[in-house]
Amino acid sequence: MSLSPDDARRIVDKVLALSRAEETSVVLNGGRDANIRFARNEVTTSGDVTDSNLTVRCSFGARTGTAMVNQFDDATLERCARQAEEIARFAPEDPEHVPALGPQAYAAIAAHDEATASLAPERRAELAGKAIALARVKKVTVAGFATSSGGLTAIGNSKGLFGHHRQSRVTFSATARTADGTGSGWAGVNGERWSDLDAQGLAERAVDKAFRSAGARELAPGTYTVILEPSAVADLLVFFGFGMDARSADEGRSFFSKKGGGNRIGEKILSDKVTMSTDPADPRAPGAPFATDGLPTRKMAFIEDGVVRNLFYSRFWARKQEKEPTAQPQNALMKGAAGSVEDLVKDTKKGLLVTRLWYIRFVDPQTLLFTGLTRDGLFLVENGAVRSAVKNFRWNDSPVSIFSKIEAMSREVRARGSESEDFAVVCPAIRTRMAFTSLSDAV
C-alpha cells in the first residue's frame, strides 16, 4: 500500500494505544520498488513491488520482544502487539538495554520526487532501450539494471516520539562488452530524481570504456600511482566507514584503537587533504532526518584535514562512556579540490587509471586491510595521456594507506560504487598509491 504521513501517524498511534507494555516503539515502512534488467542486448526481467511492513518492539524493563506484520487491520495490529509483548515476557534481560527516547526535533529534508516514486514501466523500458540501441549500433553487448523507488518511513513510541520521512531513489548501471570479449566498460549512478539520470551518456561511457579496454597489455604486479575514479573512491570511503565504531575502538578491536587503551580521536591518520563527513540535509545526497532508534541524524565531520574528529557511538556505548550518541549516517561526503578526472590524467607522468573496484572483501578488519579486483577499464597513463589498456589486477590494500598517500583530487561529485550501489556518496577522484598483488583474467 502507498502510505501518506497521515496514514502513518494513524497506524503508529493505533499500535501504541493497543500495547500494554511498559515501553513500545514502532517502525513503519511503506513504498514501491520497481526495476528493469537487460542483458545480451534485450530486456530480460521487469519487476514492480508495492509493500509495507510494521515492526513493534515492546519492553518490560530490560526484557524486549519484537514482532512484524505487513497488513494493518485492527485485528492484525493487536495480534502483533500481543506477540511482541509475549516474546518480551519470556526474553532474558538485555544487559545493554537502553530506554526509548522522548520526543525529538527532526529536520524537514526534501528527498522525495513523486515522478520518480510513481515512474511508469514504460519509462524504465525507454532507459534500457537507449543502452540497447546504442549497443546494437556499436556492435557490442550490453547488460544493466535500473531501479526506481519511493517510500515513507515513520517511527513512534510510547514516550511521545514521532517522525516521518519520504525518500525516492533511482539507480542505473550498464556494462558493455566488445564482440571479441576482450574489452569491457562500466558506468553507474544513483540519485533521487529520475529526471537527473543521463541514461544515454552513461551508456556511451560504458561503450567507450569497452572499446578502449580491449587488447589490454600485461604489467607486473606492484605498487603504482593510480587515479581512482569517483566510483572506486566511493567504495573505499564506505568500507573505511565500517571501521569507525567507537566501541570496537575502545575495546581494542579495530584500527581506531589506541595503544594502551581508548581510541584515536584527535590523532592525524590520513593525508591533510582528507575531510570526510555526513550531512543528511546536503542536497547533493539527502538522507533521512532520523535513525530507526529515533536518534536525529545531523551534520558531523569524522575526519577533518586527516584528523579523526568523531567515531560512531551507539546509545548504549555513549551512555557507558558518557559521550553523545551518534545516529547511523545517511550519506558519506568527502571533500574534493578542483578540476576533473581528465585534469588528474593530464597532470600524471605515469600511473594507472582505475574505473572501478569490484568484489571487495575484508582481509583483516583490525587493520582495515581489504582485497578486491579492478574491473571494466584499467588504463596506463603516461605523460598526461591514456596510452593503453592494462590487464586487470587483484589488489590488497587499506583505505587508510590509500587515503594517506593522496597527491591530488578532483572536485567532488555524486558517485556510485560497485559494493555500495544504493548508498548516497559524494566524493572526488583521487591520485594516490595502491598495491596490486597479482593479475586477474577478468576483463
C-alpha positions in Angstrom: 0.0 0.0 0.0 1.0 3.6 -0.6 1.3 5.4 2.7 0.8 9.1 3.4 2.2 10.8 6.5 -1.4 10.9 7.9 -1.8 7.2 7.3 1.5 6.5 9.1 0.5 8.6 12.1 -2.8 6.9 12.4 -1.3 3.4 12.3 1.5 4.2 14.7 -0.9 5.8 17.2 -3.2 2.8 17.0 -0.5 0.3 17.8 0.8 2.4 20.7 -2.8 2.6 22.1 -3.1 -1.2 21.8 0.1 -2.0 23.5 0.2 -3.0 27.2 4.0 -3.0 27.5 5.9 -0.6 29.7 7.6 0.8 26.6 6.6 0.4 23.0 8.4 1.5 19.8 7.1 1.3 16.3 8.8 1.5 12.9 6.6 1.7 9.8 8.0 1.4 6.2 5.9 1.5 3.1 6.6 2.1 -0.6 7.2 0.9 -4.1 10.3 -0.7 -5.6 10.5 -1.2 -9.4 13.2 -2.4 -11.7 14.2 -3.5 -15.1 17.1 -5.8 -16.1 18.6 -6.2 -19.5 21.3 -8.5 -20.8 22.7 -9.6 -24.2 21.0 -6.5 -25.8 17.5 -7.3 -24.7 15.3 -6.8 -21.7 15.2 -9.9 -19.5 13.1 -9.1 -16.5 10.9 -6.3 -15.0 9.6 -6.1 -11.5 7.3 -3.8 -9.6 6.5 -4.3 -5.9 4.5 -2.2 -3.5 4.7 -3.3 0.1 4.5 -2.1 3.7 5.6 -3.5 7.0 5.4 -2.5 10.6 7.8 -3.6 13.4 6.6 -3.4 17.0 9.1 -3.5 19.9 7.7 -4.0 23.4 9.7 -3.8 26.6 9.1 -4.7 30.2 12.2 -3.4 32.0 15.2 -4.8 30.1 13.2 -7.6 28.5 12.3 -6.9 24.9 10.3 -8.6 22.2 9.8 -7.7 18.6 7.1 -8.7 16.0 6.4 -7.7 12.5 3.4 -7.6 10.2 2.6 -6.3 6.7 -1.1 -5.7 7.0 -2.7 -3.1 9.1 -6.3 -4.0 10.0 -7.2 -3.7 13.7 -7.1 -7.4 14.4 -3.6 -7.9 12.9 -2.2 -4.8 14.7 -3.5 -6.1 18.0 -2.2 -9.6 17.4 1.3 -8.1 16.5 1.3 -6.1 19.8 0.3 -9.1 21.8 3.0 -11.3 20.2 5.7 -8.7 20.8 4.6 -8.5 24.5 4.6 -12.3 24.9 8.1 -12.5 23.4 9.3 -9.8 25.8 8.0 -11.5 28.9 9.9 -14.7 28.0 13.1 -12.9 26.8 16.2 -12.7 29.1 17.1 -9.3 30.4 19.3 -7.4 27.9 22.4 -6.0 29.8 22.7 -3.4 27.1 19.1 -2.3 27.1 18.5 1.5 26.7 15.1 3.1 27.3 13.2 4.6 24.5 13.8 8.2 23.6 11.4 11.0 24.3 10.1 13.5 21.7 12.9 14.7 19.3 13.2 17.6 16.8 13.7 16.3 13.3 14.7 18.4 10.3 12.4 18.5 7.2 14.6 17.1 4.4 13.5 17.3 0.8 14.4 13.9 -0.6 11.2 12.7 -2.3 10.4 13.1 -6.0 6.9 11.9 -6.8 7.6 11.4 -10.5 10.4 9.0 -9.6 8.4 7.2 -7.0 5.5 6.6 -9.4 7.5 6.1 -12.5 5.7 4.0 -15.2 7.3 0.8 -16.5 7.4 2.4 -20.0 9.9 5.0 -18.7 12.3 2.3 -17.3 11.9 0.4 -20.6 12.9 3.6 -22.5 16.1 3.9 -20.4 17.1 0.2 -21.1 16.2 0.8 -24.8 18.7 3.6 -25.1 21.5 1.4 -23.9 20.4 -1.5 -26.1 20.0 0.7 -29.2 23.5 2.1 -28.7 25.0 -1.3 -28.2 23.5 -2.6 -31.4 24.8 0.3 -33.4 28.2 0.0 -31.9 28.2 -3.8 -32.2 28.8 -4.5 -28.5 26.9 -6.5 -26.0 25.3 -4.6 -23.1 23.8 -5.6 -19.8 22.5 -3.5 -17.0 20.0 -2.8 -14.2 17.8 0.2 -13.4 15.6 0.8 -10.3 13.1 3.4 -9.2 11.6 3.6 -5.8 9.8 5.8 -3.3 8.5 5.3 0.1 7.9 6.6 3.6 9.4 5.6 7.0 7.7 6.6 10.2 8.8 6.0 13.8 7.0 6.5 17.1 7.0 5.3 20.7 5.0 5.4 23.9 7.1 8.3 25.2 5.6 10.7 22.6 8.3 10.5 19.9 7.1 10.6 16.3 8.8 11.3 13.0 8.3 10.5 9.3 10.4 10.9 6.2 9.7 10.3 2.4 12.5 9.3 0.1 12.8 8.4 -3.6 15.8 6.7 -5.2 16.9 5.8 -8.7 19.9 3.6 -9.7 21.3 2.7 -13.1 24.3 0.7 -14.3 25.4 -0.6 -17.7 28.3 -2.9 -18.6 29.3 -3.1 -22.3 31.4 -6.0 -23.7 33.2 -6.0 -27.1 32.4 -8.6 -29.6 35.7 -10.4 -29.1 35.2 -10.4 -25.3 38.5 -8.7 -24.6 37.1 -5.2 -23.7 34.6 -4.3 -21.0 33.3 -1.0 -19.8 31.0 0.1 -16.9 29.1 3.2 -15.8 26.7 3.6 -12.9 24.9 6.2 -10.9 22.3 6.7 -8.2 20.2 9.6 -7.2 16.8 10.9 -6.0 15.3 12.0 -9.3 14.8 10.1 -12.5 14.9 13.3 -14.5 18.6 13.8 -13.4 19.6 10.4 -14.9 21.5 10.7 -18.2 21.0 7.1 -19.5 22.4 7.9 -22.9 25.5 9.5 -21.5 26.1 6.6 -19.1 25.7 4.0 -21.9 28.0 5.9 -24.1 30.6 6.0 -21.4 30.3 2.2 -20.8 30.7 1.5 -24.5 33.6 3.9 -24.9 35.4 2.2 -22.0 34.7 -1.2 -23.5 36.4 -0.3 -26.8 39.4 1.4 -25.1 40.0 -1.5 -22.7 40.2 -4.2 -25.5 43.5 -5.8 -26.1 44.9 -5.0 -22.7 48.7 -5.3 -22.2 50.1 -7.1 -19.1 52.0 -5.2 -16.4 53.8 -6.8 -13.5 52.0 -6.6 -10.1 53.4 -3.9 -7.7 52.7 -0.6 -6.1 51.6 2.0 -8.7 50.5 5.6 -8.8 46.8 5.4 -9.5 43.9 7.7 -10.4 40.8 6.3 -8.8 37.6 7.5 -10.4 34.8 8.6 -8.1 33.1 5.1 -8.3 36.3 3.5 -6.9 36.7 6.1 -4.2 33.1 5.8 -3.1 33.5 2.1 -2.2 36.7 2.8 -0.3 35.0 5.6 1.6 32.1 3.4 2.6 34.4 0.5 3.6 36.6 2.8 5.6 33.5 4.0 7.5 32.7 0.4 8.5 35.7 0.6 10.9 34.7 3.8 12.7 32.8 2.3 15.6 33.7 3.7 18.9 33.0 0.6 20.9 35.3 -1.7 18.9 38.0 1.0 19.1 37.6 1.5 22.9 37.7 -2.3 23.3 41.0 -2.7 21.3 39.4 -4.4 18.4 39.9 -2.0 15.5 42.3 0.2 13.6 40.9 3.1 15.6 42.0 1.6 18.9 44.7 3.5 20.7 47.7 1.6 22.1 47.3 1.4 25.8 43.5 1.9 25.7 40.9 4.2 24.3 40.6 5.4 20.7 42.3 7.6 18.2 40.0 10.6 18.2 42.3 13.6 17.8 45.0 11.8 16.0 46.1 12.5 12.5 45.9 9.3 10.5 45.3 10.4 6.8 46.6 13.0 4.4 45.7 16.5 5.4 43.8 16.7 2.1 41.2 14.3 3.5 37.9 15.6 5.1 35.1 13.1 5.5 31.7 13.9 6.9 28.0 13.2 6.9 25.1 15.6 6.4 21.5 14.3 5.8 20.4 17.7 4.6 23.1 18.0 1.9 21.0 18.5 -1.3 23.6 16.5 -3.4 22.8 13.4 -1.4 19.9 13.9 1.0 19.1 11.3 3.7 16.6 10.6 6.5 16.5 13.0 9.5 16.4 10.1 12.0 17.7 6.6 12.5 15.3 3.8 13.3 16.1 4.0 17.0 14.9 7.6 16.9 18.2 9.5 17.2 18.2 12.6 15.0 20.8 12.5 12.2 23.0 15.5 11.9 25.9 17.1 10.1 29.1 15.7 11.5 32.8 15.5 10.5 34.5 12.2 11.1 37.9 13.0 9.5 39.0 16.7 9.2 42.2 17.6 7.5 43.3 14.0 8.1 42.5 14.1 11.8 39.9 11.8 13.5 37.2 14.0 14.9 34.4 11.6 15.7 33.5 7.9 15.8 30.1 6.2 15.8 28.7 5.8 19.3 25.6 3.6 19.9 23.2 4.8 22.6 24.4 2.0 24.9 28.1 2.7 24.4 27.6 6.5 24.6 25.9 6.2 27.9 28.7 3.9 29.2 31.4 6.3 28.0 29.5 9.5 28.9 29.5 10.6 25.3 26.9 11.9 22.8 25.3 9.0 20.8 25.7 9.1 17.0 22.9 8.2 14.6 23.7 5.9 11.7 24.9 8.2 8.9 22.6 8.6 5.9 25.3 9.6 3.4 29.1 9.8 3.1 30.8 13.0 2.0 34.4 13.5 1.1 35.7 17.0 0.3 37.5 17.4 -3.1 39.5 20.1 -4.7 39.0 21.4 -8.3 39.0 20.0 -11.8 38.0 16.6 -13.2 39.4 13.1 -13.8 40.8 14.3 -17.1 42.7 17.0 -15.3 44.2 14.5 -13.0 45.3 12.4 -16.0 46.9 15.5 -17.7 49.0 16.1 -14.5 50.2 12.5 -14.2 53.6 11.5 -15.5 53.0 7.7 -15.2 50.2 5.7 -13.4 47.1 3.7 -13.8 43.5 5.0 -14.3 41.0 2.8 -12.4 37.4 2.8 -13.5 36.0 0.8 -10.5 36.8 -1.7 -7.8 34.9 -4.9 -7.5 34.4 -7.9 -5.1 35.8 -6.0 -2.1 36.3 -8.2 0.9 37.9 -7.9 4.4 41.3 -9.5 4.9 41.9 -8.0 8.3 39.2 -5.8 9.9 41.6 -4.7 12.7 43.9 -3.0 10.2 41.2 -2.2 7.6 43.0 -4.4 5.1 40.9 -5.3 2.1 41.2 -7.3 -1.1 39.4 -6.8 -4.4 39.8 -6.5 -8.2 39.9 -3.8 -10.8 37.2 -4.2 -13.5 35.8 -2.8 -16.7 38.5 -0.4 -17.6 42.1 -0.2 -16.3 44.4 2.0 -18.3 48.1 3.1 -18.4 48.7 6.8 -18.2 52.0 8.3 -19.4 52.9 11.9 -19.8 49.4 13.2 -19.2 47.5 10.9 -21.6 45.9 7.5 -21.5 48.2 5.3 -23.6 46.8 1.7 -23.5 44.5 -0.7 -21.7 46.1 -2.8 -18.9 45.2 -6.3 -17.8 43.2 -6.2 -14.5 44.8 -6.7 -11.1 43.9 -8.1 -7.7 44.7 -5.6 -5.0 45.4 -5.9 -1.3 45.5 -2.6 0.4 43.8 -0.5 3.1 41.8 2.7 2.6 44.0 4.1 5.4 47.1 3.7 3.3 45.4 4.8 0.1 43.9 7.9 1.7 47.2 8.7 3.4 49.1 8.9 0.1 46.8 11.3 -1.8 48.7 13.6 -4.1 45.8 15.4 -5.8 42.0 15.3 -6.1 39.3 16.4 -8.5 36.1 18.3 -7.4 33.6 16.1 -5.6 30.6 14.6 -7.4 27.7 12.3 -6.6 29.2 8.8 -7.1 28.0 5.2 -7.0 30.3 2.3 -6.0 30.2 -1.3 -7.0 29.7 -2.6 -3.5 27.7 0.4 -2.3 25.3 0.9 -5.2 22.3 2.3 -3.2 24.2 4.4 -0.7 24.4 8.2 -1.2 28.1 9.2 -1.6 29.7 12.5 -2.7 33.4 12.2 -3.3 36.2 13.3 -5.7 38.5 11.2 -7.9 42.0 11.0 -6.3 45.5 10.4 -7.4 47.4 8.2 -4.8 49.4 5.0 -4.5 47.9 1.4 -4.4 49.3 -2.1 -4.1 48.4 -4.7 -6.7 49.4 -8.3 -5.8 48.5 -10.4 -8.8 47.0 -10.4 -12.3 43.3 -11.1 -13.0 41.9 -12.8 -16.1 38.6 -10.9 -15.7 38.0 -8.1 -18.1 
